[in-house]
Amino acid sequence: MIHREASSVEEQEIAEVPGVTVRWLIGEKEGAPNFHMRLFTLAPGASTPWHQHPWEHEIFVLKGNGSVRSESGIHTLGPGSAVFVAPNEWHQFRNESAQEPFQFLCLIPAQTGSCAPVVLKSSAEQKD
């Protein structure tokens, strides 16, 4: 068994995504064969890119107020919200607060690896 405090795991900035950080809480280094657990923090007003990838992920919101956008619309999120993002589904998370961070756990299949391809849409293409 492995036990640790999330604050003891290095917070990493995500290249070209200002205001978004990730902590890999459980992953390959810990010997997790099936799932990896990540803790994302979005600074006030920050968002992830509008993107898709060939794996699913499960989200659980810990704190803050945010939203998730998909091709089916925008959904408001808060502490206790759970989200399933299907493989290849376009999506984007956004911190809707101007003052507080938005924080959520994100679980992904271990087979994706940390360098798996992600397809982004340009700003012009995001106007769907």
PELIN-V567787 format. One record per pair of residues at least 12 apart in sequence whose ideal C-beta (glycine too) atoms are under 10 Angstrom apart, sorted by sequence separation. I is the first residue (numbers start at 0). GAP is how many residues later the second one is. D is the distance in whole Angstrom. If there is no record, write none. Layout:
# PELIN-V567787
i & gap & d
I & GAP & D
I & GAP & D
This chain:
# PELIN-V567787
i & gap & d
9 & 12 & 10
10 & 12 & 5
11 & 12 & 8
23 & 12 & 7
24 & 12 & 5
25 & 12 & 9
64 & 12 & 7
65 & 12 & 8
8 & 13 & 10
9 & 13 & 7
10 & 13 & 10
23 & 13 & 8
24 & 13 & 6
25 & 13 & 10
63 & 13 & 8
64 & 13 & 5
67 & 13 & 9
69 & 13 & 9
92 & 13 & 9
8 & 14 & 4
9 & 14 & 8
22 & 14 & 9
23 & 14 & 6
24 & 14 & 6
63 & 14 & 8
64 & 14 & 9
66 & 14 & 10
7 & 15 & 9
8 & 15 & 7
22 & 15 & 7
23 & 15 & 8
62 & 15 & 9
63 & 15 & 8
65 & 15 & 9
67 & 15 & 6
69 & 15 & 8
6 & 16 & 9
8 & 16 & 6
21 & 16 & 5
22 & 16 & 4
60 & 16 & 5
62 & 16 & 6
64 & 16 & 10
69 & 16 & 9
76 & 16 & 8
5 & 17 & 6
7 & 17 & 10
8 & 17 & 9
21 & 17 & 7
22 & 17 & 8
59 & 17 & 10
60 & 17 & 6
61 & 17 & 6
62 & 17 & 10
67 & 17 & 8
71 & 17 & 9
76 & 17 & 9
8 & 18 & 10
20 & 18 & 9
21 & 18 & 5
22 & 18 & 8
51 & 18 & 10
58 & 18 & 8
60 & 18 & 6
61 & 18 & 9
70 & 18 & 7
71 & 18 & 10
73 & 18 & 9
76 & 18 & 10
77 & 18 & 9
5 & 19 & 6
20 & 19 & 7
21 & 19 & 8
37 & 19 & 9
39 & 19 & 9
46 & 19 & 9
49 & 19 & 7
51 & 19 & 10
59 & 19 & 9
60 & 19 & 7
61 & 19 & 10
69 & 19 & 6
70 & 19 & 5
76 & 19 & 8
4 & 20 & 10
19 & 20 & 7
20 & 20 & 5
43 & 20 & 9
45 & 20 & 10
46 & 20 & 9
47 & 20 & 9
49 & 20 & 10
59 & 20 & 8
60 & 20 & 4
69 & 20 & 6
70 & 20 & 9
73 & 20 & 9
75 & 20 & 8
3 & 21 & 7
19 & 21 & 7
20 & 21 & 8
35 & 21 & 10
36 & 21 & 10
40 & 21 & 9
47 & 21 & 10
49 & 21 & 10
59 & 21 & 8
60 & 21 & 8
68 & 21 & 8
69 & 21 & 5
82 & 21 & 8
84 & 21 & 9
3 & 22 & 9
18 & 22 & 9
19 & 22 & 5
20 & 22 & 8
34 & 22 & 10
39 & 22 & 10
40 & 22 & 9
41 & 22 & 8
46 & 22 & 9
58 & 22 & 8
59 & 22 & 5
60 & 22 & 8
68 & 22 & 7
69 & 22 & 8
73 & 22 & 10
81 & 22 & 10
86 & 22 & 9
1 & 23 & 10
18 & 23 & 6
19 & 23 & 7
34 & 23 & 9
36 & 23 & 10
38 & 23 & 8
40 & 23 & 9
58 & 23 & 7
59 & 23 & 8
67 & 23 & 6
68 & 23 & 5
78 & 23 & 10
80 & 23 & 8
81 & 23 & 10
82 & 23 & 9
84 & 23 & 10
1 & 24 & 7
18 & 24 & 4
41 & 24 & 7
57 & 24 & 7
58 & 24 & 4
67 & 24 & 7
68 & 24 & 8
77 & 24 & 9
78 & 24 & 9
16 & 25 & 9
17 & 25 & 8
18 & 25 & 8
20 & 25 & 9
57 & 25 & 7
58 & 25 & 8
66 & 25 & 9
67 & 25 & 5
68 & 25 & 7
76 & 25 & 8
78 & 25 & 9
86 & 25 & 10
3 & 26 & 9
11 & 26 & 10
13 & 26 & 9
18 & 26 & 7
19 & 26 & 5
56 & 26 & 8
57 & 26 & 6
58 & 26 & 7
66 & 26 & 7
67 & 26 & 8
1 & 27 & 10
17 & 27 & 10
18 & 27 & 3
19 & 27 & 8
56 & 27 & 8
57 & 27 & 8
65 & 27 & 6
66 & 27 & 5
76 & 27 & 8
1 & 28 & 5
10 & 28 & 9
17 & 28 & 7
18 & 28 & 8
19 & 28 & 6
55 & 28 & 7
56 & 28 & 5
65 & 28 & 6
66 & 28 & 9
1 & 29 & 8
8 & 29 & 10
16 & 29 & 8
17 & 29 & 10
18 & 29 & 10
19 & 29 & 9
55 & 29 & 6
56 & 29 & 9
64 & 29 & 10
65 & 29 & 5
66 & 29 & 6
89 & 29 & 9
91 & 29 & 9
1 & 30 & 9
8 & 30 & 8
10 & 30 & 7
16 & 30 & 8
54 & 30 & 9
55 & 30 & 6
56 & 30 & 9
64 & 30 & 8
65 & 30 & 5
89 & 30 & 10
5 & 31 & 10
16 & 31 & 6
54 & 31 & 10
55 & 31 & 5
63 & 31 & 6
64 & 31 & 5
65 & 31 & 8
87 & 31 & 9
89 & 31 & 7
6 & 32 & 10
16 & 32 & 6
52 & 32 & 9
54 & 32 & 6
55 & 32 & 9
56 & 32 & 10
58 & 32 & 9
60 & 32 & 9
63 & 32 & 8
64 & 32 & 5
5 & 33 & 5
15 & 33 & 8
51 & 33 & 9
53 & 33 & 5
54 & 33 & 9
55 & 33 & 8
63 & 33 & 6
13 & 34 & 8
16 & 34 & 10
51 & 34 & 10
52 & 34 & 8
53 & 34 & 6
56 & 34 & 9
58 & 34 & 8
65 & 34 & 10
91 & 34 & 8
13 & 35 & 9
51 & 35 & 8
52 & 35 & 7
63 & 35 & 10
64 & 35 & 7
65 & 35 & 10
66 & 35 & 9
89 & 35 & 10
51 & 36 & 5
52 & 36 & 9
63 & 36 & 5
65 & 36 & 4
67 & 36 & 9
89 & 36 & 9
51 & 37 & 6
62 & 37 & 8
63 & 37 & 6
64 & 37 & 7
65 & 37 & 9
50 & 38 & 10
51 & 38 & 5
52 & 38 & 9
62 & 38 & 7
63 & 38 & 3
65 & 38 & 8
89 & 38 & 8
50 & 39 & 7
51 & 39 & 7
61 & 39 & 10
62 & 39 & 7
63 & 39 & 6
49 & 40 & 6
50 & 40 & 7
61 & 40 & 9
62 & 40 & 5
63 & 40 & 8
49 & 41 & 8
50 & 41 & 7
60 & 41 & 8
61 & 41 & 5
62 & 41 & 9
48 & 42 & 10
49 & 42 & 5
60 & 42 & 7
61 & 42 & 6
47 & 43 & 8
48 & 43 & 7
60 & 43 & 5
61 & 43 & 7
47 & 44 & 6
48 & 44 & 10
59 & 44 & 6
60 & 44 & 8
46 & 45 & 6
47 & 45 & 5
58 & 45 & 5
59 & 45 & 5
46 & 46 & 6
47 & 46 & 8
58 & 46 & 7
59 & 46 & 8
45 & 47 & 9
46 & 47 & 4
47 & 47 & 10
57 & 47 & 8
58 & 47 & 5
59 & 47 & 8
45 & 48 & 8
46 & 48 & 7
56 & 48 & 10
57 & 48 & 7
58 & 48 & 8
44 & 49 & 8
45 & 49 & 5
46 & 49 & 9
56 & 49 & 5
57 & 49 & 5
44 & 50 & 6
56 & 50 & 6
57 & 50 & 8
41 & 51 & 7
43 & 51 & 6
44 & 51 & 8
45 & 51 & 10
55 & 51 & 9
56 & 51 & 5
41 & 52 & 7
42 & 52 & 7
43 & 52 & 9
44 & 52 & 8
55 & 52 & 8
56 & 52 & 8
39 & 53 & 7
41 & 53 & 4
43 & 53 & 5
44 & 53 & 6
54 & 53 & 6
55 & 53 & 7
40 & 54 & 9
41 & 54 & 10
42 & 54 & 9
43 & 54 & 5
44 & 54 & 10
54 & 54 & 5
41 & 55 & 9
43 & 55 & 6
45 & 55 & 9
46 & 55 & 9
52 & 55 & 9
54 & 55 & 10
56 & 55 & 9
5 & 56 & 9
43 & 56 & 7
45 & 56 & 8
54 & 56 & 8
55 & 56 & 9
42 & 57 & 10
43 & 57 & 7
44 & 57 & 10
54 & 57 & 4
68 & 57 & 9
70 & 57 & 6
42 & 58 & 6
43 & 58 & 8
47 & 58 & 10
53 & 58 & 8
54 & 58 & 10
41 & 59 & 7
42 & 59 & 8
52 & 59 & 7
68 & 59 & 10
40 & 60 & 5
41 & 60 & 4
39 & 61 & 10
40 & 61 & 7
41 & 61 & 8
54 & 61 & 7
39 & 62 & 8
40 & 62 & 5
41 & 62 & 8
53 & 62 & 7
39 & 63 & 7
40 & 63 & 8
52 & 63 & 6
53 & 63 & 8
54 & 63 & 10
38 & 64 & 7
39 & 64 & 6
52 & 64 & 7
53 & 64 & 9
38 & 65 & 8
39 & 65 & 8
51 & 65 & 10
52 & 65 & 5
53 & 65 & 9
37 & 66 & 9
38 & 66 & 6
39 & 66 & 6
51 & 66 & 7
52 & 66 & 7
37 & 67 & 7
38 & 67 & 8
50 & 67 & 5
51 & 67 & 5
52 & 67 & 10
36 & 68 & 6
37 & 68 & 5
50 & 68 & 6
51 & 68 & 8
36 & 69 & 8
37 & 69 & 8
48 & 69 & 8
49 & 69 & 10
50 & 69 & 5
51 & 69 & 8
35 & 70 & 9
36 & 70 & 5
37 & 70 & 7
48 & 70 & 10
49 & 70 & 7
50 & 70 & 7
35 & 71 & 7
36 & 71 & 8
48 & 71 & 5
49 & 71 & 5
34 & 72 & 5
35 & 72 & 5
47 & 72 & 10
48 & 72 & 8
49 & 72 & 9
19 & 73 & 9
33 & 73 & 10
34 & 73 & 7
35 & 73 & 8
48 & 73 & 10
49 & 73 & 9
34 & 74 & 6
35 & 74 & 5
48 & 74 & 10
19 & 75 & 9
33 & 75 & 7
34 & 75 & 6
35 & 75 & 10
49 & 75 & 8
18 & 76 & 8
33 & 76 & 5
34 & 76 & 10
35 & 76 & 8
37 & 76 & 10
49 & 76 & 5
32 & 77 & 6
33 & 77 & 9
35 & 77 & 9
48 & 77 & 9
31 & 78 & 6
32 & 78 & 10
35 & 78 & 8
49 & 78 & 9
20 & 80 & 9
22 & 80 & 10
24 & 80 & 8
24 & 81 & 10
25 & 81 & 9
26 & 81 & 9
18 & 82 & 9
19 & 82 & 10
20 & 82 & 10
22 & 82 & 10
24 & 82 & 10
27 & 82 & 7
18 & 83 & 10
26 & 83 & 8
21 & 84 & 8
25 & 84 & 10
27 & 85 & 8
26 & 86 & 10
27 & 86 & 8
26 & 87 & 8
23 & 90 & 8
21 & 92 & 10
5 & 97 & 9
5 & 99 & 9
15 & 104 & 9
